[in-house]
Amino acid sequence: MPTGANKKKKYTYVWVSAIILLFGIFAVYEITKRVKGGDVVDKDRMSSMSKTAEVGFILNNGQKRSVPPFAFINQDSTLVTNQDYLGKVYIAEFFFTTCPTICPIMTKNLVELQNTFEDQEDFGVVSFTINPRYDTPSVLKNYANKYGIVDKDWNLLTGDQAKIYALAQEGFYILANEVEDAPGGFEHSGMFALIDKNGYIRSRKDEYGNPLIYYRGTITEEQGANAEGEEQQITMLKEDIKKLLEE
């Protein structure tokens, strides 16, 4: 016959076991709920990947690709060159102020980046117009005011069209063409280039180990994805900018 002390121990074990069982049931319920909602499969995995993703270099014949030299006039009629961006992490894009399609979304995304890193002295943006005949410094200034472009290191640049197109096509390998039948009369890429403090073009790698090269700038974080199922990459870009700023 068990003694009083043994009975007490037995009841204690029963209560402990019951508590552990209840906690386990609750934990399984929460995990199941999150799996059904896609949280574990998507959000947790994406969070884990983003924290460890490498922001590598873009290689061309074994050499790190860097931004070619450029020199153009900004919205304040000041000469700006690639040398002015050394020591800064920055985004480069090609756009035009009368663009009726993707440019307003791209600018909205860049303003989001501007506001995210507003306290970072070593972050900037450079926007090259592909319609310099119309996009004079005063037009670019009005565009900057319209969209809330206030960062002193965000330059909207204009100049010789042939040089701008050469920079886009031969320097960045980004589409930029004057096409009569295209919306607004110009055809261009909606991608952003990420450049590090030493002037090298940088990018994280995809699941196969290949660099993305450029980041999709035509979908906002709020949209999440476009009609074709392409996902926004602004969240990813924010993470990678932060990594380069800390290098």
C-alpha positions in Angstrom: 0.0 0.0 0.0 1.5 3.4 -1.0 2.4 5.8 1.8 1.0 9.4 2.0 4.3 10.7 0.7 4.2 8.3 -2.3 0.6 9.3 -3.0 1.6 13.0 -3.0 4.4 12.3 -5.5 2.0 10.3 -7.7 -0.5 13.1 -7.8 2.2 15.7 -8.5 3.4 13.7 -11.5 -0.1 13.4 -12.8 -0.6 17.2 -12.6 2.8 17.9 -14.2 2.0 15.5 -17.0 -1.4 17.1 -17.6 0.1 20.5 -17.8 2.7 19.3 -20.3 0.1 17.6 -22.4 -2.1 20.7 -22.5 0.8 22.9 -23.4 1.8 20.5 -26.2 -1.8 20.4 -27.6 -1.8 24.2 -27.6 1.6 24.4 -29.4 0.5 21.9 -32.0 -2.7 23.9 -32.6 -0.8 27.2 -33.1 1.7 25.6 -35.5 -1.1 23.9 -37.5 -2.9 27.3 -37.7 0.2 29.1 -38.9 0.9 26.3 -41.5 -2.6 26.6 -42.8 -2.2 30.4 -43.0 1.1 30.0 -44.9 3.1 31.7 -42.2 5.5 28.9 -41.4 6.0 27.9 -45.0 6.3 31.4 -46.5 6.9 34.1 -43.9 9.3 32.2 -41.6 11.2 30.8 -44.4 11.4 34.1 -46.2 12.6 35.8 -43.0 15.3 33.2 -42.5 16.4 33.4 -46.1 16.5 37.2 -46.1 18.7 37.4 -43.0 21.3 35.1 -44.5 21.1 36.0 -48.2 24.5 37.2 -49.5 24.6 40.5 -51.4 27.3 39.4 -53.9 29.1 41.0 -56.8 28.1 40.9 -60.5 30.9 39.4 -62.5 31.7 40.0 -66.1 34.5 37.8 -67.5 35.6 37.2 -63.9 35.8 40.9 -63.1 33.5 42.7 -60.7 31.1 45.0 -62.6 31.2 48.6 -61.6 29.3 51.7 -62.6 30.9 53.3 -65.6 32.0 57.0 -65.4 29.2 59.5 -65.9 28.8 63.2 -65.7 25.4 64.9 -66.1 23.4 67.9 -64.9 20.9 67.5 -62.0 17.6 69.3 -61.1 19.6 72.1 -59.6 21.7 72.6 -62.7 24.7 71.2 -60.9 27.2 68.8 -62.5 27.1 65.4 -60.8 29.5 62.5 -61.6 29.9 58.9 -60.4 32.7 60.2 -58.2 30.2 62.1 -56.1 28.6 58.7 -55.1 31.8 57.0 -53.9 31.4 56.2 -50.2 27.7 55.9 -50.6 25.3 53.0 -51.2 22.8 54.1 -53.9 20.1 53.0 -56.3 20.3 53.8 -60.0 17.3 53.9 -62.3 16.3 55.1 -65.8 13.0 57.0 -66.2 11.3 60.0 -67.8 9.0 62.5 -66.2 6.1 62.1 -68.7 6.1 58.3 -68.5 2.4 57.2 -68.3 3.0 53.7 -67.1 5.7 52.4 -64.7 7.7 55.5 -63.7 5.2 56.8 -61.1 5.3 53.4 -59.4 9.1 53.3 -59.5 9.4 56.8 -58.1 6.9 55.9 -55.3 9.1 53.0 -54.4 12.3 55.1 -54.4 10.6 57.7 -52.2 9.8 54.8 -49.8 13.5 53.9 -49.8 14.4 57.6 -49.3 12.1 57.8 -46.3 13.3 54.5 -44.9 17.0 55.6 -44.9 16.4 59.3 -44.3 18.9 59.2 -41.4 21.6 57.6 -43.4 24.1 60.1 -44.7 25.7 57.5 -46.9 22.6 56.5 -48.9 21.4 58.1 -52.2 19.6 57.7 -55.5 20.5 58.6 -59.0 17.7 58.9 -61.7 18.8 59.2 -65.3 16.1 60.6 -67.7 15.9 58.9 -71.0 14.0 61.9 -72.5 16.6 64.7 -71.9 15.2 66.9 -74.7 12.1 67.5 -72.5 13.4 66.8 -69.1 15.4 69.9 -68.4 16.7 70.8 -64.9 13.6 72.9 -64.3 11.2 70.0 -65.4 13.2 67.6 -63.2 12.9 70.1 -60.3 9.2 70.2 -60.6 9.0 66.4 -60.8 11.1 66.2 -57.6 8.8 68.6 -55.8 5.7 66.7 -57.0 6.8 63.4 -55.6 8.5 64.6 -52.4 12.1 64.0 -53.4 14.0 65.8 -50.7 17.2 63.7 -50.1 20.2 65.9 -51.1 21.8 62.7 -52.4 19.0 62.0 -54.8 20.0 63.5 -58.2 17.7 63.5 -61.2 20.1 63.8 -64.1 19.8 65.0 -67.7 22.2 65.6 -70.5 23.2 64.2 -73.9 20.7 61.5 -74.9 23.3 59.3 -76.7 25.5 59.3 -73.6 22.6 58.4 -71.4 21.5 55.6 -73.7 25.1 54.3 -73.8 25.3 54.3 -70.0 22.0 52.4 -69.8 22.6 49.8 -72.5 26.4 49.4 -72.5 27.2 50.3 -68.9 24.3 48.8 -66.9 22.8 46.6 -69.7 19.4 48.1 -68.9 16.9 48.7 -71.7 16.4 52.3 -72.8 15.1 53.2 -76.2 13.1 55.9 -78.0 10.2 54.0 -79.5 7.5 55.9 -81.3 4.7 53.3 -80.6 5.7 52.8 -76.9 3.6 54.4 -74.2 5.0 58.0 -73.8 7.3 57.4 -76.8 10.0 55.5 -74.8 10.8 52.0 -73.9 12.7 51.2 -70.7 13.3 48.8 -67.9 11.6 49.0 -64.6 14.6 47.6 -62.7 16.7 49.2 -60.0 20.5 48.7 -59.8 22.1 48.6 -56.3 25.6 50.0 -56.0 27.9 49.7 -53.1 30.2 52.3 -51.5 33.1 51.4 -53.9 31.0 51.8 -57.1 30.4 48.0 -57.6 27.0 46.8 -58.7 25.7 44.3 -56.1 22.8 41.8 -55.9 21.6 39.0 -53.8 21.5 35.5 -55.3 18.4 33.4 -56.2 17.6 29.9 -55.0 20.0 28.5 -57.6 23.0 30.6 -56.6 22.7 33.0 -59.5 22.7 36.8 -58.9 19.3 38.6 -59.5 21.4 41.5 -60.9 18.6 44.0 -60.7 15.6 44.5 -58.4 12.1 44.9 -59.6 10.9 48.5 -59.1 7.4 48.3 -60.6 5.6 46.7 -57.8 5.1 48.3 -54.3 5.3 46.5 -51.0 1.6 47.2 -50.6 0.7 45.5 -53.9 2.7 42.4 -53.0 2.6 41.0 -56.6 1.4 42.1 -60.0 -1.2 40.5 -62.3 1.5 38.1 -63.8 2.4 36.8 -60.3 5.7 38.6 -60.1 6.4 39.5 -56.4 7.6 42.9 -55.1 11.3 43.1 -54.3 11.3 46.4 -52.4 11.4 44.6 -49.0 14.3 42.6 -50.3 16.1 45.7 -51.5 15.7 47.4 -48.2 17.3 44.5 -46.5 20.2 44.5 -49.0 20.8 48.2 -48.7 21.0 47.9 -45.0 23.6 45.1 -45.4 25.8 47.2 -47.7 25.5 50.2 -45.4 26.9 48.1 -42.6 29.9 46.9 -44.7 
